[in-house]
Amino acid sequence: MNIFKILANGHGTVSETNVSAFLGYLLDPNADHGIGYEFLNLFLEEVLSEKNTSDETDFKPYQYDYQVFFEQKFKETNNNKSEAIDICIVCYETKNEGKSMSVMSDFISNNKEIKSVFLIENKIKGEPTKGQLSNQFLAFKDQFSEIKPDFNIDNIHSIYITPETIKFNNEFDTNTIKIQNKTHLHWNNNDDENNSIKKLLQEILIKEANYEIDPLNEYSKHTIKAFIQFINNNFKSIKEEKKERGKNDGSYTNRFIELNEETNINEKLNNLRDNLLTLNSDLNISKIDLSSPRFPKLNIPYKGIIIEIFTASIRRDVVKIIFRFDKTTKKPREKISHLAENLGVELKNSKSRNAYCLTQEMDRKLKISDTNKIFSIIQKSKKLIDENL
């Protein structure tokens, strides 16, 4: 049972507001989830790594207190329109004058020093609102400066959490010029080298399983797992899942066809192919294979195995290299199984006609523009086939 999918079966029951509320709950170190500061710490590491200034490099979240606010509205000077911010996290320190009972008296007298403020705008689907992050930042900065004139605005951090799509990426890249400290996190991320909310939550579960943090109660553990699955499924309800699986209108495929056009993947892979052939004109590289629009690729058949160069990144700017099952050769399953066994690596999709394997060196993203590194991996891959088949 996944409580998030079930609740989403209603008319928008699990909305962006609901998802923001659950994310804010996980980020609150004082909440009853049992995670303490662990998730907040991982989250802020991602945010502050973007800034990387000397005064915040050694920032330790557990040294401070936090208050989480939801749906807070602020107005920019000379602008009557309010800007609502999904989640605001205020990091503060209660001043201690060194006297007996001073911590309690300072708390009661509201004697707090604001260290940082984190403004989070959350999107789970739909279209970006142009200039939203900049407008929120300016509105908060203006109103907060009136309340706390001595607060350093360099300690305001704007965070954009969205699906990994070209539209949201472009909105963040082009409409946040006025913001000094900004971070774009995705809910889920196709690029294994970049973190996402999903991966940060997975890291919590891994740390708990490896006894690196205090044990989580079973309810929290299962709820986090359900939320990860909900993220992985792009926040769809059970009804939406069934409806999408039952579609036969090509909409799923069309999304990737449009993505390939938007990112000019044809031109990028053609350039890569030409550059590789310049390094070795005898390299047997196929023309671009778009038979599966989700995974544009170049194939290099070699001794009954295909060395496949494919891109799965939503930006279409990185590639991975794998050994693929060559369906045109005799006994292809036997060849790929034999290669995997000799290399001591796992055969993926072993029962499928799409079986493949890869070495540890191959299991990383390479910039599509980095011809020399890609060529080096191809040469090593051919040598491994020579030695193990």
PARONU-784787 format. One record per residue (C-alpha): residue in three letters; x, y, z. Coordinates in nm, 3 decimals. Each point is the difference from the previous one (the first is absolute). Example, Ala and Ser with C-alpha at 12.3 -4.5 7.8 and 13.67 -1.06 7.14 Angstrom:
BEGIN
@type=Ala, X=1.230, Y=-0.450, Z=0.780;
@type=Ser, X=0.137, Y=0.344, Z=-0.066;
//
This chain:
BEGIN
@type=Met, X=0.000, Y=0.000, Z=0.000;
@type=Asn, X=0.123, Y=0.351, Z=-0.089;
@type=Ile, X=-0.193, Y=0.263, Z=0.196;
@type=Phe, X=0.113, Y=0.281, Z=-0.234;
@type=Lys, X=-0.129, Y=-0.174, Z=-0.314;
@type=Ile, X=-0.327, Y=-0.084, Z=0.173;
@type=Leu, X=-0.060, Y=0.357, Z=0.119;
@type=Ala, X=0.088, Y=0.129, Z=-0.348;
@type=Asn, X=-0.297, Y=-0.194, Z=-0.143;
@type=Gly, X=-0.229, Y=0.281, Z=0.112;
@type=His, X=-0.043, Y=0.329, Z=-0.181;
@type=Gly, X=0.348, Y=0.135, Z=0.053;
@type=Thr, X=0.010, Y=-0.115, Z=0.362;
@type=Val, X=0.381, Y=-0.028, Z=-0.005;
@type=Ser, X=0.088, Y=0.341, Z=-0.139;
@type=Glu, X=0.320, Y=0.204, Z=-0.003;
@type=Thr, X=-0.111, Y=0.148, Z=0.332;
@type=Asn, X=-0.033, Y=-0.349, Z=0.152;
@type=Val, X=0.338, Y=-0.110, Z=-0.137;
@type=Ser, X=0.158, Y=0.322, Z=0.132;
@type=Ala, X=-0.150, Y=-0.070, Z=0.342;
@type=Phe, X=0.151, Y=-0.349, Z=0.008;
@type=Leu, X=0.340, Y=0.123, Z=-0.125;
@type=Gly, X=0.001, Y=0.275, Z=0.263;
@type=Tyr, X=-0.090, Y=-0.256, Z=0.265;
@type=Leu, X=0.302, Y=-0.214, Z=-0.097;
@type=Leu, X=0.226, Y=0.308, Z=0.001;
@type=Asp, X=-0.112, Y=0.104, Z=0.350;
@type=Pro, X=0.251, Y=-0.149, Z=0.247;
@type=Asn, X=-0.250, Y=0.045, Z=0.283;
@type=Ala, X=-0.282, Y=-0.200, Z=-0.163;
@type=Asp, X=-0.100, Y=-0.346, Z=0.123;
@type=His, X=0.132, Y=-0.194, Z=-0.302;
@type=Gly, X=0.307, Y=-0.122, Z=0.190;
@type=Ile, X=0.248, Y=0.114, Z=-0.267;
@type=Gly, X=0.121, Y=0.295, Z=0.205;
@type=Tyr, X=0.247, Y=0.216, Z=-0.192;
@type=Glu, X=0.104, Y=-0.272, Z=-0.248;
@type=Phe, X=-0.216, Y=0.099, Z=-0.298;
@type=Leu, X=0.037, Y=0.374, Z=0.067;
@type=Asn, X=0.378, Y=-0.047, Z=0.009;
@type=Leu, X=0.010, Y=-0.181, Z=-0.338;
@type=Phe, X=-0.235, Y=0.257, Z=-0.151;
@type=Leu, X=0.199, Y=0.302, Z=0.119;
@type=Glu, X=0.327, Y=-0.158, Z=-0.114;
@type=Glu, X=-0.142, Y=0.010, Z=-0.353;
@type=Val, X=-0.120, Y=0.358, Z=0.038;
@type=Leu, X=0.313, Y=0.143, Z=0.161;
@type=Ser, X=0.237, Y=-0.185, Z=-0.234;
@type=Glu, X=-0.127, Y=0.235, Z=-0.272;
@type=Lys, X=0.119, Y=0.301, Z=0.201;
@type=Asn, X=0.318, Y=-0.150, Z=0.145;
@type=Thr, X=0.114, Y=0.310, Z=0.186;
@type=Ser, X=0.252, Y=-0.017, Z=0.282;
@type=Asp, X=-0.254, Y=0.095, Z=0.269;
@type=Glu, X=-0.242, Y=-0.278, Z=-0.097;
@type=Thr, X=0.229, Y=-0.279, Z=-0.117;
@type=Asp, X=0.009, Y=-0.137, Z=0.355;
@type=Phe, X=-0.368, Y=0.070, Z=0.069;
@type=Lys, X=-0.137, Y=-0.263, Z=0.240;
@type=Pro, X=-0.382, Y=0.005, Z=0.008;
@type=Tyr, X=-0.030, Y=-0.166, Z=0.341;
@type=Gln, X=0.172, Y=0.298, Z=0.166;
@type=Tyr, X=-0.309, Y=0.214, Z=-0.057;
@type=Asp, X=-0.376, Y=0.003, Z=0.048;
@type=Tyr, X=-0.254, Y=-0.003, Z=-0.282;
@type=Gln, X=-0.356, Y=0.107, Z=-0.062;
@type=Val, X=-0.187, Y=-0.119, Z=-0.310;
@type=Phe, X=-0.280, Y=0.215, Z=-0.145;
@type=Phe, X=-0.240, Y=-0.079, Z=-0.285;
@type=Glu, X=-0.170, Y=0.221, Z=-0.262;
@type=Gln, X=0.149, Y=0.326, Z=0.125;
@type=Lys, X=-0.083, Y=0.319, Z=-0.193;
@type=Phe, X=0.229, Y=0.300, Z=-0.049;
@type=Lys, X=-0.026, Y=0.328, Z=-0.193;
@type=Glu, X=0.270, Y=0.182, Z=-0.192;
@type=Thr, X=0.036, Y=0.374, Z=0.062;
@type=Asn, X=-0.233, Y=0.200, Z=-0.230;
@type=Asn, X=-0.178, Y=-0.317, Z=-0.110;
@type=Asn, X=-0.342, Y=-0.093, Z=0.134;
@type=Lys, X=0.018, Y=-0.357, Z=-0.126;
@type=Ser, X=0.090, Y=-0.261, Z=0.263;
@type=Glu, X=0.240, Y=-0.284, Z=-0.076;
@type=Ala, X=-0.077, Y=-0.328, Z=0.179;
@type=Ile, X=0.295, Y=-0.225, Z=0.085;
@type=Asp, X=-0.074, Y=-0.371, Z=0.046;
@type=Ile, X=0.249, Y=-0.071, Z=0.282;
@type=Cys, X=0.211, Y=0.243, Z=0.204;
@type=Ile, X=0.262, Y=-0.140, Z=0.234;
@type=Val, X=0.147, Y=0.244, Z=0.250;
@type=Cys, X=0.332, Y=-0.101, Z=0.155;
@type=Tyr, X=0.064, Y=0.190, Z=0.322;
@type=Glu, X=0.204, Y=0.002, Z=0.318;
@type=Thr, X=-0.140, Y=0.096, Z=0.341;
@type=Lys, X=0.245, Y=0.245, Z=0.156;
@type=Asn, X=0.157, Y=-0.109, Z=0.327;
@type=Glu, X=0.134, Y=0.274, Z=0.224;
@type=Gly, X=0.182, Y=-0.253, Z=0.218;
@type=Lys, X=-0.224, Y=0.049, Z=0.302;
@type=Ser, X=-0.203, Y=-0.261, Z=0.187;
@type=Met, X=-0.332, Y=-0.070, Z=-0.175;
@type=Ser, X=0.111, Y=0.227, Z=-0.289;
@type=Val, X=-0.097, Y=-0.244, Z=-0.277;
@type=Met, X=-0.358, Y=-0.024, Z=0.126;
@type=Ser, X=-0.032, Y=0.374, Z=0.067;
@type=Asp, X=0.147, Y=0.084, Z=-0.341;
@type=Phe, X=-0.245, Y=-0.240, Z=-0.164;
@type=Ile, X=-0.296, Y=0.153, Z=0.182;
@type=Ser, X=0.112, Y=0.350, Z=-0.090;
@type=Asn, X=0.036, Y=-0.106, Z=-0.365;
@type=Asn, X=0.370, Y=0.090, Z=0.010;
@type=Lys, X=0.099, Y=-0.197, Z=-0.313;
@type=Glu, X=0.270, Y=0.058, Z=-0.258;
@type=Ile, X=-0.112, Y=-0.103, Z=-0.352;
@type=Lys, X=0.287, Y=-0.184, Z=-0.172;
@type=Ser, X=-0.154, Y=-0.103, Z=-0.334;
@type=Val, X=-0.335, Y=-0.018, Z=-0.176;
@type=Phe, X=-0.083, Y=-0.266, Z=-0.260;
@type=Leu, X=-0.285, Y=0.074, Z=-0.244;
@type=Ile, X=-0.132, Y=-0.310, Z=-0.178;
@type=Glu, X=-0.224, Y=0.006, Z=-0.306;
@type=Asn, X=-0.140, Y=-0.344, Z=-0.080;
@type=Lys, X=-0.138, Y=-0.123, Z=-0.333;
@type=Ile, X=-0.110, Y=-0.359, Z=-0.054;
@type=Lys, X=-0.143, Y=0.035, Z=-0.351;
@type=Gly, X=-0.145, Y=0.255, Z=-0.241;
@type=Glu, X=0.166, Y=0.312, Z=-0.137;
@type=Pro, X=0.249, Y=0.240, Z=0.163;
@type=Thr, X=-0.118, Y=0.348, Z=0.099;
@type=Lys, X=0.233, Y=0.245, Z=-0.172;
@type=Gly, X=0.213, Y=0.203, Z=0.238;
@type=Gln, X=-0.157, Y=-0.157, Z=0.308;
@type=Leu, X=0.322, Y=-0.063, Z=0.193;
@type=Ser, X=0.134, Y=0.351, Z=-0.065;
@type=Asn, X=-0.330, Y=0.159, Z=0.103;
@type=Gln, X=-0.011, Y=-0.207, Z=0.320;
@type=Phe, X=0.359, Y=0.088, Z=0.088;
@type=Leu, X=-0.048, Y=0.375, Z=-0.055;
@type=Ala, X=-0.327, Y=0.004, Z=0.196;
@type=Phe, X=0.151, Y=-0.189, Z=0.293;
@type=Lys, X=0.320, Y=0.209, Z=-0.005;
@type=Asp, X=-0.190, Y=0.330, Z=0.007;
@type=Gln, X=-0.246, Y=-0.093, Z=0.274;
@type=Phe, X=0.253, Y=-0.185, Z=0.215;
@type=Ser, X=0.250, Y=0.287, Z=-0.025;
@type=Glu, X=-0.259, Y=0.227, Z=0.162;
@type=Ile, X=-0.051, Y=-0.245, Z=0.288;
@type=Lys, X=0.369, Y=-0.092, Z=0.041;
@type=Pro, X=0.205, Y=0.285, Z=-0.152;
@type=Asp, X=0.327, Y=-0.150, Z=0.129;
@type=Phe, X=-0.060, Y=-0.339, Z=-0.170;
@type=Asn, X=0.254, Y=-0.086, Z=-0.270;
@type=Ile, X=-0.198, Y=-0.070, Z=-0.318;
@type=Asp, X=0.287, Y=-0.221, Z=-0.118;
@type=Asn, X=-0.142, Y=-0.259, Z=0.239;
@type=Ile, X=-0.327, Y=-0.031, Z=-0.192;
@type=His, X=-0.006, Y=-0.317, Z=-0.211;
@type=Ser, X=-0.256, Y=-0.065, Z=-0.273;
@type=Ile, X=-0.066, Y=-0.366, Z=-0.080;
@type=Tyr, X=-0.198, Y=-0.127, Z=-0.299;
@type=Ile, X=-0.123, Y=-0.360, Z=0.019;
@type=Thr, X=-0.154, Y=-0.126, Z=-0.324;
@type=Pro, X=-0.028, Y=-0.296, Z=-0.236;
@type=Glu, X=0.300, Y=-0.034, Z=-0.230;
@type=Thr, X=-0.133, Y=0.160, Z=-0.317;
@type=Ile, X=0.141, Y=0.245, Z=-0.253;
@type=Lys, X=-0.265, Y=0.262, Z=0.086;
@type=Phe, X=0.078, Y=0.008, Z=0.372;
@type=Asn, X=0.376, Y=-0.011, Z=-0.066;
@type=Asn, X=-0.027, Y=0.295, Z=-0.241;
@type=Glu, X=-0.214, Y=0.197, Z=0.245;
@type=Phe, X=0.263, Y=-0.043, Z=0.271;
@type=Asp, X=0.293, Y=0.079, Z=-0.231;
@type=Thr, X=-0.149, Y=0.312, Z=-0.160;
@type=Asn, X=-0.225, Y=0.163, Z=0.261;
@type=Thr, X=0.200, Y=-0.005, Z=0.324;
@type=Ile, X=0.267, Y=0.257, Z=-0.088;
@type=Lys, X=-0.089, Y=0.227, Z=0.295;
@type=Ile, X=0.048, Y=-0.279, Z=0.254;
@type=Gln, X=0.348, Y=-0.042, Z=0.144;
@type=Asn, X=-0.050, Y=-0.337, Z=0.173;
@type=Lys, X=-0.213, Y=-0.239, Z=-0.200;
@type=Thr, X=-0.024, Y=-0.376, Z=-0.031;
@type=His, X=-0.200, Y=-0.216, Z=-0.239;
@type=Leu, X=-0.085, Y=-0.347, Z=0.129;
@type=His, X=-0.207, Y=-0.256, Z=-0.186;
@type=Trp, X=-0.247, Y=-0.238, Z=0.161;
@type=Asn, X=0.149, Y=-0.280, Z=-0.206;
@type=Asn, X=0.311, Y=0.010, Z=-0.215;
@type=Asn, X=0.100, Y=-0.210, Z=-0.298;
@type=Asp, X=0.364, Y=0.097, Z=0.044;
@type=Asp, X=0.156, Y=-0.234, Z=0.259;
@type=Glu, X=0.271, Y=0.253, Z=0.084;
@type=Asn, X=-0.242, Y=0.269, Z=0.120;
@type=Asn, X=-0.207, Y=-0.012, Z=0.316;
@type=Ser, X=-0.377, Y=0.030, Z=0.021;
@type=Ile, X=-0.258, Y=-0.003, Z=0.279;
@type=Lys, X=-0.058, Y=-0.366, Z=-0.078;
@type=Lys, X=0.371, Y=-0.083, Z=0.034;
@type=Leu, X=0.033, Y=0.195, Z=0.325;
@type=Leu, X=-0.289, Y=-0.199, Z=0.147;
@type=Gln, X=0.152, Y=-0.323, Z=-0.126;
@type=Glu, X=0.325, Y=0.096, Z=0.171;
@type=Ile, X=-0.187, Y=0.029, Z=0.332;
@type=Leu, X=-0.128, Y=-0.357, Z=-0.039;
@type=Ile, X=0.348, Y=-0.125, Z=-0.099;
@type=Lys, X=0.160, Y=0.171, Z=0.300;
@type=Glu, X=-0.259, Y=-0.156, Z=0.230;
@type=Ala, X=0.053, Y=-0.347, Z=-0.153;
@type=Asn, X=0.377, Y=0.038, Z=0.045;
@type=Tyr, X=-0.037, Y=0.107, Z=0.368;
@type=Glu, X=0.141, Y=0.346, Z=-0.075;
@type=Ile, X=-0.296, Y=0.180, Z=0.158;
@type=Asp, X=-0.247, Y=-0.085, Z=0.276;
@type=Pro, X=-0.266, Y=-0.258, Z=-0.097;
@type=Leu, X=-0.316, Y=0.141, Z=-0.156;
@type=Asn, X=-0.337, Y=-0.112, Z=0.125;
@type=Glu, X=-0.180, Y=-0.232, Z=-0.242;
@type=Tyr, X=-0.277, Y=0.249, Z=-0.079;
@type=Ser, X=0.248, Y=0.271, Z=-0.107;
@type=Lys, X=0.206, Y=-0.247, Z=-0.200;
@type=His, X=-0.299, Y=-0.132, Z=-0.197;
@type=Thr, X=-0.140, Y=0.350, Z=-0.053;
@type=Ile, X=0.332, Y=0.120, Z=-0.145;
@type=Lys, X=0.014, Y=-0.305, Z=-0.228;
@type=Ala, X=-0.355, Y=0.072, Z=-0.119;
@type=Phe, X=0.092, Y=0.364, Z=-0.065;
@type=Ile, X=0.311, Y=-0.103, Z=-0.198;
@type=Gln, X=-0.217, Y=-0.226, Z=-0.217;
@type=Phe, X=-0.250, Y=0.285, Z=-0.044;
@type=Ile, X=0.284, Y=0.228, Z=-0.117;
@type=Asn, X=0.134, Y=-0.272, Z=-0.228;
@type=Asn, X=-0.342, Y=-0.028, Z=-0.160;
@type=Asn, X=-0.021, Y=0.378, Z=-0.060;
@type=Phe, X=-0.268, Y=0.047, Z=0.268;
@type=Lys, X=-0.262, Y=-0.204, Z=-0.188;
@type=Ser, X=-0.299, Y=-0.159, Z=0.170;
@type=Ile, X=-0.091, Y=-0.367, Z=-0.044;
@type=Lys, X=-0.274, Y=0.107, Z=-0.245;
@type=Glu, X=0.243, Y=0.214, Z=-0.200;
@type=Glu, X=0.246, Y=-0.290, Z=-0.018;
@type=Lys, X=-0.265, Y=-0.235, Z=-0.137;
@type=Lys, X=-0.122, Y=0.261, Z=-0.246;
@type=Glu, X=0.350, Y=0.068, Z=-0.131;
@type=Arg, X=0.082, Y=-0.368, Z=-0.034;
@type=Gly, X=-0.323, Y=-0.048, Z=-0.195;
@type=Lys, X=0.072, Y=0.280, Z=-0.244;
@type=Asn, X=0.081, Y=-0.096, Z=-0.354;
@type=Asp, X=0.027, Y=0.350, Z=-0.145;
@type=Gly, X=0.380, Y=0.026, Z=-0.004;
@type=Ser, X=0.005, Y=0.291, Z=0.248;
@type=Tyr, X=0.280, Y=-0.157, Z=0.205;
@type=Thr, X=0.221, Y=-0.043, Z=-0.306;
@type=Asn, X=-0.093, Y=0.345, Z=-0.132;
@type=Arg, X=0.135, Y=0.164, Z=0.317;
@type=Phe, X=0.348, Y=-0.136, Z=-0.077;
@type=Ile, X=-0.024, Y=0.085, Z=-0.368;
@type=Glu, X=-0.070, Y=0.362, Z=0.101;
@type=Leu, X=0.285, Y=-0.011, Z=0.253;
@type=Asn, X=0.241, Y=-0.122, Z=-0.269;
@type=Glu, X=-0.102, Y=0.290, Z=-0.224;
@type=Glu, X=0.028, Y=0.257, Z=0.281;
@type=Thr, X=0.350, Y=-0.116, Z=0.096;
@type=Asn, X=0.132, Y=-0.048, Z=-0.355;
@type=Ile, X=0.118, Y=-0.349, Z=0.089;
@type=Asn, X=0.039, Y=-0.092, Z=-0.369;
@type=Glu, X=0.259, Y=0.272, Z=-0.046;
@type=Lys, X=0.180, Y=-0.085, Z=0.327;
@type=Leu, X=0.030, Y=-0.371, Z=-0.080;
@type=Asn, X=0.097, Y=0.071, Z=-0.362;
@type=Asn, X=0.279, Y=0.227, Z=0.122;
@type=Leu, X=0.115, Y=-0.267, Z=0.243;
@type=Arg, X=-0.001, Y=-0.263, Z=-0.276;
@type=Asp, X=0.201, Y=0.226, Z=-0.236;
@type=Asn, X=0.252, Y=0.080, Z=0.275;
@type=Leu, X=0.046, Y=-0.368, Z=0.089;
@type=Leu, X=0.055, Y=-0.090, Z=-0.365;
@type=Thr, X=0.259, Y=0.277, Z=-0.021;
@type=Leu, X=0.191, Y=-0.175, Z=0.280;
@type=Asn, X=-0.037, Y=-0.340, Z=-0.168;
@type=Ser, X=-0.151, Y=-0.017, Z=-0.348;
@type=Asp, X=-0.023, Y=-0.382, Z=0.024;
@type=Leu, X=-0.242, Y=0.017, Z=0.293;
@type=Asn, X=-0.320, Y=-0.172, Z=-0.107;
@type=Ile, X=-0.258, Y=0.245, Z=0.137;
@type=Ser, X=-0.362, Y=-0.020, Z=-0.108;
@type=Lys, X=-0.206, Y=0.303, Z=-0.085;
@type=Ile, X=-0.219, Y=0.139, Z=0.278;
@type=Asp, X=-0.250, Y=-0.257, Z=0.125;
@type=Leu, X=-0.330, Y=0.161, Z=0.103;
@type=Ser, X=-0.207, Y=-0.317, Z=-0.006;
@type=Ser, X=-0.057, Y=0.064, Z=0.372;
@type=Pro, X=-0.046, Y=0.381, Z=0.028;
@type=Arg, X=0.057, Y=-0.020, Z=0.375;
@type=Phe, X=0.360, Y=-0.121, Z=-0.053;
@type=Pro, X=0.166, Y=0.156, Z=-0.309;
@type=Lys, X=0.322, Y=-0.191, Z=-0.068;
@type=Leu, X=0.296, Y=-0.094, Z=-0.215;
@type=Asn, X=0.090, Y=-0.367, Z=-0.042;
@type=Ile, X=0.343, Y=-0.151, Z=-0.059;
@type=Pro, X=-0.033, Y=-0.370, Z=-0.093;
@type=Tyr, X=0.311, Y=-0.193, Z=0.097;
@type=Lys, X=0.048, Y=-0.379, Z=-0.003;
@type=Gly, X=-0.364, Y=-0.082, Z=0.070;
@type=Ile, X=-0.041, Y=0.264, Z=0.274;
@type=Ile, X=-0.128, Y=0.354, Z=-0.043;
@type=Ile, X=0.184, Y=0.280, Z=0.178;
@type=Glu, X=-0.288, Y=0.242, Z=0.046;
@type=Ile, X=0.033, Y=0.373, Z=0.062;
@type=Phe, X=-0.335, Y=0.132, Z=0.123;
@type=Thr, X=-0.142, Y=0.304, Z=0.175;
@type=Ala, X=-0.278, Y=-0.012, Z=0.257;
@type=Ser, X=0.056, Y=0.342, Z=0.158;
@type=Ile, X=-0.293, Y=0.238, Z=-0.032;
@type=Arg, X=0.243, Y=0.268, Z=-0.119;
@type=Arg, X=0.145, Y=-0.242, Z=-0.255;
@type=Asp, X=0.350, Y=0.124, Z=0.080;
@type=Val, X=0.160, Y=-0.317, Z=0.142;
@type=Val, X=0.040, Y=-0.358, Z=-0.118;
@type=Lys, X=0.067, Y=-0.341, Z=0.149;
@type=Ile, X=0.170, Y=-0.297, Z=-0.164;
@type=Ile, X=-0.107, Y=-0.362, Z=0.045;
@type=Phe, X=0.049, Y=-0.344, Z=-0.153;
@type=Arg, X=-0.328, Y=-0.090, Z=-0.168;
@type=Phe, X=-0.154, Y=-0.327, Z=-0.117;
@type=Asp, X=0.047, Y=-0.014, Z=-0.383;
@type=Lys, X=-0.317, Y=-0.160, Z=-0.138;
@type=Thr, X=0.151, Y=-0.050, Z=-0.345;
@type=Thr, X=0.280, Y=-0.232, Z=0.110;
@type=Lys, X=-0.023, Y=-0.374, Z=0.063;
@type=Lys, X=-0.070, Y=-0.099, Z=0.361;
@type=Pro, X=-0.003, Y=0.364, Z=0.123;
@type=Arg, X=-0.113, Y=-0.087, Z=0.353;
@type=Glu, X=0.286, Y=-0.245, Z=0.036;
@type=Lys, X=0.255, Y=0.261, Z=-0.111;
@type=Ile, X=-0.120, Y=0.279, Z=0.228;
@type=Ser, X=-0.034, Y=-0.241, Z=0.295;
@type=His, X=0.351, Y=-0.131, Z=-0.059;
@type=Leu, X=0.142, Y=0.354, Z=-0.017;
@type=Ala, X=-0.176, Y=0.104, Z=0.323;
@type=Glu, X=0.118, Y=-0.313, Z=0.181;
@type=Asn, X=0.363, Y=0.047, Z=-0.107;
@type=Leu, X=-0.007, Y=0.367, Z=0.098;
@type=Gly, X=-0.155, Y=-0.085, Z=0.336;
@type=Val, X=-0.289, Y=0.241, Z=-0.053;
@type=Glu, X=-0.377, Y=-0.037, Z=0.025;
@type=Leu, X=-0.201, Y=-0.075, Z=-0.313;
@type=Lys, X=-0.291, Y=0.245, Z=0.002;
@type=Asn, X=-0.341, Y=-0.092, Z=-0.147;
@type=Ser, X=0.137, Y=-0.351, Z=-0.033;
@type=Lys, X=-0.336, Y=-0.151, Z=-0.102;
@type=Ser, X=-0.070, Y=0.269, Z=-0.257;
@type=Arg, X=0.105, Y=0.049, Z=-0.360;
@type=Asn, X=0.152, Y=0.324, Z=0.125;
@type=Ala, X=0.258, Y=-0.159, Z=0.231;
@type=Tyr, X=0.311, Y=0.209, Z=0.066;
@type=Cys, X=0.296, Y=0.037, Z=0.236;
@type=Leu, X=0.260, Y=0.261, Z=0.083;
@type=Thr, X=0.320, Y=0.044, Z=0.196;
@type=Gln, X=0.044, Y=0.237, Z=0.294;
@type=Glu, X=0.185, Y=0.248, Z=-0.222;
@type=Met, X=-0.282, Y=-0.004, Z=-0.254;
@type=Asp, X=-0.263, Y=0.060, Z=0.270;
@type=Arg, X=0.034, Y=0.377, Z=0.004;
@type=Lys, X=-0.123, Y=0.293, Z=-0.204;
@type=Leu, X=0.227, Y=0.156, Z=-0.260;
@type=Lys, X=-0.055, Y=0.342, Z=-0.152;
@type=Ile, X=-0.118, Y=-0.051, Z=-0.356;
@type=Ser, X=0.254, Y=0.263, Z=-0.106;
@type=Asp, X=0.293, Y=-0.186, Z=0.160;
@type=Thr, X=0.103, Y=-0.203, Z=-0.304;
@type=Asn, X=0.340, Y=-0.106, Z=0.136;
@type=Lys, X=-0.140, Y=-0.160, Z=0.318;
@type=Ile, X=-0.275, Y=-0.176, Z=-0.195;
@type=Phe, X=0.252, Y=-0.125, Z=-0.254;
@type=Ser, X=0.227, Y=-0.127, Z=0.278;
@type=Ile, X=-0.288, Y=-0.201, Z=0.155;
@type=Ile, X=-0.088, Y=-0.146, Z=-0.341;
@type=Gln, X=0.359, Y=-0.112, Z=-0.058;
@type=Lys, X=0.014, Y=-0.163, Z=0.345;
@type=Ser, X=-0.337, Y=-0.165, Z=-0.064;
@type=Lys, X=0.124, Y=-0.155, Z=-0.326;
@type=Lys, X=0.308, Y=-0.128, Z=0.180;
@type=Leu, X=-0.218, Y=-0.162, Z=0.271;
@type=Ile, X=-0.204, Y=-0.176, Z=-0.269;
@type=Asp, X=0.323, Y=-0.122, Z=-0.166;
@type=Glu, X=0.128, Y=-0.138, Z=0.332;
@type=Asn, X=-0.322, Y=-0.157, Z=0.125;
@type=Leu, X=-0.181, Y=-0.147, Z=-0.301;
//
